[in-house]
Every structure is written in C-alpha cells, then in structure tokens.
Amino acid sequence: AQSVTQPDIHITVSEGASLELRCNYSYGATPYLFWYVQSPGQGLQLLLKYFSGDTLVQGIKGFEAEFKRSQSSFNLRKPSVHWSDAAEYFCAVGAPLNYGGATNKLIFGTGTLLAVQP
Amino acid sequence: SAVISQKPSRDICQRGTSLTIQCQVDSQVTMMFWYRQQPGQSLTLIATANQGSEATYESGFVIDKFPISRPNLTFSTLTVSNMSPEDSSIYLCSVSGLRSTLMNTEAFFGQGTRLTVV
C-alpha cells in the first residue's frame, strides 16, 4: 500500500539557517511526489512536484527537493529560511492516471510544523 | 493554473443537520476529489467524485454520510449528513487533469470549508 512518512513532527530553525524536511514514501513504482505548504487558516499551496526526469526539482519561494529512488525519499530543502516560511509542510505521493497523465488521489504525510526563530 | 472556488468558506452548524459544500473550477478537469483535515491532522481522502456516476469512497467513508455529486467537468458537491461534533474539520476540494493546458499532472486545492458542529 502507498504511504508517506514525515518523521519530524515539529522543527525549529533560526532565520537565515538552512532547512531540510524529510519525506519517505512507499510505492510500487515511481510515483508523482509533491510538497505543499499550509499557513495557519490557509489552503494548500504547491511548492514543487516531481514526475520524472531530473531528480533535483526547483520550486517556489527558493525551495528545492531531491528524489532519491534508492532511499525512497523526497526531502525538501531551503538554503536560508525566512520568518515567513513558518508554516506546516506536507509531503504527498500520487499515482499517475492513464487519462493524459492526470494525478490520481494523493496520500499525505502527517506534516512537519516549521517554526522560525528570529 | 486552476482556480477553485469552494462555498461556504466556513460554517457553524447544529448537530443532526446537513451541510452541502460546493466546489467550482474555472477549467474542465478530469479528476475531482474531496479531502478532510481534522483539527491538527493531515489530509485524508474521503472520495473521488466521478462524473455521471457514483463517487468512489475510501475505507471508513460511506455514501450515506458523505453523498457526493459531480454533474459535469467543473462542479462537484459534498454533503456532510446528520452532523456530529466529530465532523468538525476542514473539507477541501482538489482537482487534477486540467484539459485546457499542459499542466494536467498537477493537483490543485481549494481554500477549504471550515466546518464547526455544535
């Protein structure tokens, strides 16, 4: 069965420090992989996605993630965190569909809550 | 990208009543999904809304409690029936497979409906 694990429930970093949020998945083939961010009281915003090709993907707000098939991981990174990055981050895995490659239902991890210290 | 309009954005309802949430997309889409996010939790898929046929429900969710309609490629409704305080959650509509663009692999989310049952 598909599953997503985000081992860190809560992370605190200092502003300007680097960040890495971990995500491991379980899936029988190469899945679609996503990172979403949710600010308090807000909806989900897509940060980046991996479907195929280059394993290092760039996203919005200076985020990047690397797909490592051998480790079944898709960790999110940012070289320098800003106070506005404080939010909850969700990793998700989905399967491609046959209808033009549309994404099937997503399985979400439990989320990592990021706090940023001044 | 797709613009998803969810109505209502929030509501406070009496136990035993029902609430219908609407999801309108500005583009035709292949897939529409409904998720639930309980307080402090991650997102859990309720069902896939299928155009012109019965929705496909995930384990633990049933049609009598969460009836879903999808009359066309841009609109869906989710009803939360006979509500109890345990139904207090954020309900989110998600779509993928935009037929109008090449972005047909991305999953988009509405802003969600924050439901409180008293």
HADDOCK unambig.tbl for C-alpha pairs under 7 A between the chains (distance, minus, plus):
assign (segid A and resid 42 and name CA) (segid B and resid 111 and name CA) 6.51 0.50 0.50
assign (segid A and resid 43 and name CA) (segid B and resid 110 and name CA) 6.59 0.50 0.50
assign (segid A and resid 43 and name CA) (segid B and resid 111 and name CA) 4.28 0.50 0.50
assign (segid A and resid 43 and name CA) (segid B and resid 112 and name CA) 6.15 0.50 0.50
assign (segid A and resid 44 and name CA) (segid B and resid 109 and name CA) 6.19 0.50 0.50
assign (segid A and resid 101 and name CA) (segid B and resid 104 and name CA) 6.68 0.50 0.50
assign (segid A and resid 101 and name CA) (segid B and resid 105 and name CA) 5.66 0.50 0.50
assign (segid A and resid 102 and name CA) (segid B and resid 96 and name CA) 5.75 0.50 0.50
assign (segid A and resid 102 and name CA) (segid B and resid 97 and name CA) 4.28 0.50 0.50
assign (segid A and resid 102 and name CA) (segid B and resid 104 and name CA) 5.32 0.50 0.50
assign (segid A and resid 102 and name CA) (segid B and resid 105 and name CA) 4.38 0.50 0.50
assign (segid A and resid 103 and name CA) (segid B and resid 96 and name CA) 5.81 0.50 0.50
assign (segid A and resid 103 and name CA) (segid B and resid 97 and name CA) 6.70 0.50 0.50
assign (segid A and resid 103 and name CA) (segid B and resid 105 and name CA) 5.19 0.50 0.50
assign (segid A and resid 103 and name CA) (segid B and resid 106 and name CA) 6.40 0.50 0.50
assign (segid A and resid 103 and name CA) (segid B and resid 107 and name CA) 6.41 0.50 0.50
assign (segid A and resid 108 and name CA) (segid B and resid 42 and name CA) 6.75 0.50 0.50
assign (segid A and resid 108 and name CA) (segid B and resid 43 and name CA) 6.16 0.50 0.50
assign (segid A and resid 109 and name CA) (segid B and resid 42 and name CA) 6.77 0.50 0.50
assign (segid A and resid 110 and name CA) (segid B and resid 41 and name CA) 6.77 0.50 0.50
assign (segid A and resid 110 and name CA) (segid B and resid 42 and name CA) 4.98 0.50 0.50
assign (segid A and resid 111 and name CA) (segid B and resid 42 and name CA) 6.30 0.50 0.50
